[in-house]
Every structure is written in C-alpha cells, then in structure tokens.
C-alpha cells in the first residue's frame, strides 16, 4: 500500500511538473499510462524513435526532518548524475522532486515538538530544499505536495480516472 502511494505521488509530480510547463495534456498522459501498462505486459513494441524529452524524478522525502547522507547517496545523487549525464549529451531533461507533506510521520513530529503539522512541513521543506541546493542537486522543479497546483492536479487526475470508470468499487 505504501509503495502504491509513493508511485501515485511520483506520477502526480511528473504530470504536475510537465503540466506546469504546458507540455502535456490528459490525452498524452493517457497514452503514457497505456504505453507503460502495455510494456509491463510485453504487449507493446518499444518505440523506434528516440525520446523527445526525459523526465527524471525521485522519492519524495517526508517533510518531518532533514535529509541525511543515506537519502543523498541512495536516491538523489544517482538521479542527479543521470540528469546531468543526459544534459551533457544535449538531451531535453526535466528533473523534478518535492517534499511529501502528507502523512503520519509529520503528525507524530508535530506532536513531539508541540506545534502544528503545517509548522513542521514549512520548517522542514525549507531545510530540505536548501540542503539539496547546498549539495548541488540540480532539480529543475522542487515543489511540495501541499501546493495549490498539486491539490488541483491530483483532484483533476483522479476525477478523470473516476469519470473514465477506471476505478472498480467492491464491497468486502
């Protein structure tokens, strides 16, 4: 369940970032989902032409504490190296990420510190973002899941899936 939640956030961040740049619409996103599903099922041929754009993302750190060397070494440095490599080759690259500002770890941290969850995410988002900048991680976009555009895009994304009857209701 946690894995699916992480994947959902990553997909939304990819879609949100590209949408912010006005380079993607829902029909493009539908084609992306279909192609990804088909490739996983080995039912689609691999594209014959070179990609036009590379979108790179990574795990979204919870905004409940600072990042540490394990985060950097295991997630962000490898993604940054790949983004820089593609840029050096002259490729069109968008490297995106953001702070995950929803979840139990944030509520727990807020309770421990005697402050509101919003105080926690504001504090640690700024610390995390500055840490990435200080370490030289080359995000093109580093956002936060509490932003208005994220909420609007996530709502629109799941409403479209609901309207297209992509959800199955079951009683257990």
C-alpha positions as CSV (number, residue, x, y, z in Angstrom):
1,X,0.0,0.0,0.0
2,X,2.8,2.4,0.9
3,X,4.5,1.6,-2.4
4,X,1.4,2.4,-4.4
5,X,1.0,5.7,-2.5
6,X,4.6,6.6,-3.4
7,X,4.1,5.7,-7.0
8,X,0.9,7.8,-7.1
9,X,2.8,10.8,-5.7
10,X,5.6,10.4,-8.2
11,X,3.2,10.1,-11.2
12,X,1.3,13.1,-10.0
13,X,4.6,15.1,-9.6
14,X,5.7,14.1,-13.1
15,X,2.3,15.1,-14.5
16,X,2.1,18.3,-12.5
17,X,5.5,19.4,-13.5
18,X,5.0,18.8,-17.1
19,X,1.6,20.4,-17.0
20,X,3.0,23.4,-15.3
21,X,5.3,23.8,-18.3
22,X,2.2,23.4,-20.6
23,X,3.8,20.5,-22.4
24,X,1.3,17.8,-21.6
25,X,-2.4,17.2,-21.6
26,X,-4.6,14.4,-20.4
27,X,-4.6,12.6,-23.7
28,X,-0.8,12.5,-23.6
29,X,-1.0,11.2,-20.0
30,X,-3.5,8.5,-21.1
31,X,-1.1,7.4,-23.8
32,X,1.8,7.3,-21.2
33,X,-0.3,5.1,-18.8
34,X,-1.4,2.8,-21.7
35,X,2.1,2.5,-23.1
36,X,3.6,1.8,-19.6
37,X,1.0,-0.8,-18.9
38,X,1.4,-2.4,-22.3
39,X,5.2,-2.5,-21.9
40,X,4.9,-4.1,-18.5
41,X,2.7,-6.8,-20.1
42,X,5.1,-7.1,-23.0
43,X,2.2,-6.3,-25.4
44,X,3.6,-3.1,-26.9
45,X,6.5,-2.7,-29.3
46,X,9.3,-0.5,-28.0
47,X,9.4,2.9,-29.6
48,X,11.5,3.0,-32.7
49,X,12.4,6.7,-32.4
50,X,14.5,8.4,-29.7
51,X,12.7,10.0,-26.7
52,X,11.9,13.7,-27.2
53,X,12.1,14.5,-23.5
54,X,13.4,12.8,-20.4
55,X,11.6,13.3,-17.1
56,X,13.5,12.2,-14.0
57,X,12.1,12.1,-10.6
58,X,12.9,10.5,-7.3
59,X,11.3,9.6,-4.0
60,X,9.6,12.5,-2.2
61,X,11.1,13.0,1.3
62,X,8.7,13.4,4.1
63,X,8.9,17.0,5.4
64,X,9.3,15.8,9.0
65,X,13.1,16.0,9.4
66,X,16.3,16.9,7.5
67,X,17.7,14.7,4.8
68,X,20.8,12.7,5.6
69,X,23.7,11.2,3.6
70,X,21.7,8.0,3.1
71,X,19.0,9.9,1.3
72,X,21.5,11.6,-0.9
73,X,23.6,8.6,-1.7
74,X,20.7,6.2,-2.3
75,X,18.3,8.4,-4.1
76,X,19.1,11.9,-5.1
77,X,22.8,11.7,-6.2
78,X,22.1,8.8,-8.7
79,X,19.1,10.7,-10.2
80,X,21.2,13.9,-10.4
81,X,24.1,12.1,-12.1
82,X,21.7,10.7,-14.7
83,X,20.1,14.1,-15.3
84,X,23.5,15.8,-15.7
85,X,24.7,13.0,-18.0
86,X,21.6,13.4,-20.3
87,X,22.1,17.2,-20.2
88,X,25.7,16.8,-21.2
89,X,24.5,14.8,-24.2
90,X,22.3,17.6,-25.2
91,X,19.0,15.9,-24.2
92,X,15.9,17.8,-23.1
93,X,15.7,16.9,-19.4
94,X,13.3,17.8,-16.6
95,X,14.4,16.7,-13.1
96,X,11.6,17.1,-10.6
97,X,11.0,16.4,-6.9
98,X,9.3,17.8,-3.9
99,X,8.6,17.4,-0.2
100,X,5.8,15.0,0.7
101,X,3.8,17.0,3.2
102,X,1.1,14.5,4.0
103,X,1.4,11.5,6.3
104,X,1.6,10.2,9.8
105,X,5.3,10.9,10.3
106,X,4.6,14.6,10.1
107,X,1.8,14.4,12.6
108,X,4.0,12.5,15.0
109,X,6.8,15.0,14.7
110,X,4.4,17.9,15.2
111,X,3.1,16.3,18.4
112,X,6.6,15.7,19.7
113,X,7.5,19.3,19.1
114,X,4.2,20.7,20.3
115,X,3.5,22.6,17.1
116,X,1.1,22.2,14.2
117,X,1.7,19.8,11.3
118,X,1.9,22.9,9.0
119,X,4.6,24.4,11.1
120,X,6.6,21.1,10.7
121,X,6.2,21.0,6.9
122,X,7.1,24.6,6.5
123,X,10.2,24.2,8.6
124,X,11.5,21.0,7.1
125,X,10.5,21.8,3.5
126,X,12.7,24.8,3.6
127,X,15.6,22.9,5.3
128,X,15.3,20.0,2.8
129,X,15.2,22.3,-0.2
130,X,18.2,24.3,1.0
131,X,20.1,21.1,1.6
132,X,19.5,20.0,-2.0
133,X,20.7,23.4,-3.2
134,X,23.8,23.4,-1.0
135,X,24.7,19.9,-2.1
136,X,24.2,20.9,-5.7
137,X,21.3,18.6,-6.7
138,X,20.1,20.0,-10.0
139,X,16.4,19.9,-9.7
140,X,14.6,21.9,-12.3
141,X,11.5,21.9,-10.1
142,X,11.4,21.2,-6.4
143,X,7.9,21.6,-5.1
144,X,5.7,20.5,-2.2
145,X,2.6,18.3,-2.1
146,X,0.7,20.9,-0.1
147,X,0.8,23.4,-3.0
148,X,-2.5,24.6,-4.6
149,X,-1.5,23.3,-8.0
150,X,-0.6,19.9,-6.6
151,X,-4.1,19.6,-5.0
152,X,-5.9,20.8,-8.1
153,X,-3.9,18.5,-10.4
154,X,-4.3,15.5,-8.1
155,X,-8.0,16.1,-7.9
156,X,-8.3,16.5,-11.6
157,X,-6.2,13.4,-12.3
158,X,-8.3,11.1,-10.0
159,X,-11.6,12.7,-11.2
160,X,-10.7,11.9,-14.7
161,X,-9.9,8.3,-13.8
162,X,-13.2,8.1,-11.9
163,X,-15.2,9.6,-14.9
164,X,-13.5,7.2,-17.3
165,X,-14.6,4.3,-15.0
166,X,-11.0,3.3,-14.2
167,X,-12.0,2.5,-10.6
168,X,-13.8,-0.6,-9.5
169,X,-16.0,-0.4,-6.5
170,X,-16.1,-3.5,-4.4
171,X,-17.6,-4.5,-1.0
172,X,-15.6,-6.8,1.2
